[in-house]
Amino acid sequence: MAVKSRQYAVIGLGRFGVSVAKTLHQLGYEVLAVDADEEMTQKFSDEVTHVLQADTTDENSLKAMGIRNYDVVIVAIGDDVQANIVTTLLLKEMGVPRIVAKARNELHGKILEKIGADKVIYPERDMGQRVAHNLVSSNVLDYIELSSNLSLVEVKTPSAYVGKSLAQADLRARFGVNVVAMKRSERLIVPPLPSEVMQAEDILIIVGSIEGVQRLEEQE
């Protein structure tokens, strides 16, 4: 596999950090994985490009690993909130181009934003939302909250709209949502024309208000 030019570092090898690091590596990127636990780094030594055992709350340790050379650093430390915050602050002070930090809750996330994290993610909250939407509607395949009132959803074509064109269904007027793409077998239709007729096996990729998405989920 050819290594792509962008370089990533993942700090914290819990379940979330390991998943991110492995996925980035499988996609062909150079990945440095870092954890304070030597046993964890040894277990993970063959999974990514480089693995280091280090205390990332120590500025000298970060400098020694050349962390500023990485395009994106993901702070995935989960259990130790103080270490998570201190590491993020040091990375910002060192001039790392892009910092993505994992937060445990909204307050933690606000602190990370204030000290300079470029993106704050809430894995547990986001996964909880996805599971809940899958439970309440058999049509929903995936759900991502983009903002406090905007969602991106993958949904099976509701049976009421099978055989109708997007223009006939007029989902924007009915629910305040837009179909930005359609998956049909192995084909992705981007953007779909208003004349595109929805088929039973189609997956609709929709962006819209959370309220509108919820009303669409109730359609059968």
N, C-alpha and C positions, 0 to 999 in steps of 0.2 A: 504494500500500500504506500503510495506517495505521501510524504509528510507535507501538509499545507503550511503556509508561511506564518500564520498567526499562532502565537504561543500562549498557553494558558497555565496558570498555577492554581491548584486547589488546596486550600489550607483547612485541615480538619477531615479526618477519614472515618466519620460515622457513616451511617447508611446513605444519607443524602450526598455527602462528599464523595464517597466511593462511586455512587451511581453517576454523578456528574463527570468525574474524572474518567471512568471507564468509557462512558458514552463519547466524550470528546476524543479520546484516544482511538476508539473504533471508527470515528468519523475522519481520522487521518491527521489530527493535530498533535503537535508536541505538547505534552502535559507533564508538569512537575507536580507531584503530590507530596504534601507535607503534613506531618502530625507530630505531636509531642510524645506520643506513645511509641516506643521502639518496637514493641511486639506488633503493633498495627502496621508500621511501615515495612517490617519484614514480611508480613503476611501478604502485603500488597506489592511487593518488589517487582514482580513480573507482569504487572497489569498495565503499567503506563511507561512513559519514556524515562522519567527520573523519579526517584522517591528519596525523601530526606526526613530524618528525625531531627526536629528542632523546636525550640521555644520561640514562637513568633511574637511573643510580647517583648522580646529583646531586640532592639533595633540593630545591634551588631550581627545577630543571627540572620536577620532579613537581608542586611547588606552583603553578608558572606555568601548567601545563596544567589545573589544577583537578581533579586526580585524585581528591580526596576526594569529589567530587560524583557519582562513578560507583558504582553499586550493587555491581558485581562487577568485579574486575580479574583478568585471566588473564595470568600471567607465563609467556610461551611462549618465552623466550630459551633456545636450545638449546646452542650451541657454547661460550659463555662462562659457565661454571659460577659464577665469582665474581660476574659481573654479575647473574646469575639470583638468587643468594643475597642480594646487597646490595640489589637492587631489592625483593625480597620483604620484607626487614627494614625498609626505609624505608617501604614501604606500610603495614606493620603499625604502625610508630611514628606514622604520620600518621593512623591511625584509619580506614583504608578498611574498609567494612562486611564484605566477603567477598573473600578472596584465594585464587585457584586457581593453583597453581604446577606447572610441568612439571619432572619429575625425570629424570635420565639413568639412575640406578641406585638401589639400596636405601639406600646411605649418604647420597647426595645427598638422597633423600626424607626420611630421618630428620632431617637438618639443617633442611630446610624446615619440617617439622612442629614442631621445637623452637623455631624463631624465629617461629612463629605463622601459617603457612599454614593456611587453613581446610580445604583439600582439596589433596592431592598426587596428580598423575596421572602415569602411566608409559606414554605412547603407544606406544613401540617394543615394550615388554614385552607390553602388552595386545593389540596387533595381531599379535604373534608367536603368542600363545595362540590367537587367533581363527583364524589361518591353519593352525596345527597341528591344531586340532580339525576344521577343514574338510577337511584332507587325510586324516585317519585315519577319518573317517566321512562318507559321502555324504549322510547324513541331516541333519547339523548345518548350519544356515544362519547362526547367529550365536552367539557365546559371550562372556560377560562374567563375570569373576571378581569377586564382590562382597566376599569376604573370603578369608582363608587356607583356609577349608573350605566355602565357599558360592558357588554359581554360578547365573547366570541364562542359560538357553539357549533358542534358537529351534530346534526340530527338526521335521523332517517326521515324520508319523505312521509309526512302524515298521510294515511290512507285517503282522507278526504280530498287530497290534492293530486293524487296519482291520476295521470292522464290529462291534467290541466297544464297550460303554459304558465310561466312565471307572471306574464301580464294578466292572465285570467285570475290567478290566485291572488295577485295584488297584496302580497304579504306586508309591504311597506304601509299601505293604507290601513290594513286590518290590524296589524300588530306593531307597527313602527320598527320593523326589522328589514335589513337588506340582505339578499342572497349574493354574496361576493364570489362564490365558487361552487361548483358541483363536482362530486366524485362519481364517476360511472364506470364500474369495473376497474380497470387499470388506468383510465383516462381522467385527467383533471380538466374541467372546463372553466377557464378563467378569462374574462368574466363571462357568465352565461348571458345569452341574449334574452330579451323579454319573450321572444317566441319559443324559447326552449321548453319542451314538454317534459314534465317531471315523471320519472318512471319509478316503479315500486322499489327497485334496488338502489336508487340514487341516494347519495348522502349529500345533504345541503350544508354548506358552510355559511353561517349567518352571523352578522354583526348587528347588534341593536340594544335597546334599553333592556335592563334586567326585567322590568315589568312586562315588556313586550315578549321577550324570550320565554318568560314563564307562562304567558297566555298561549303562546305557540306550542309549548311542551304539552299542554292539556289537550291538544287536537289529536284525534285518532284517525 
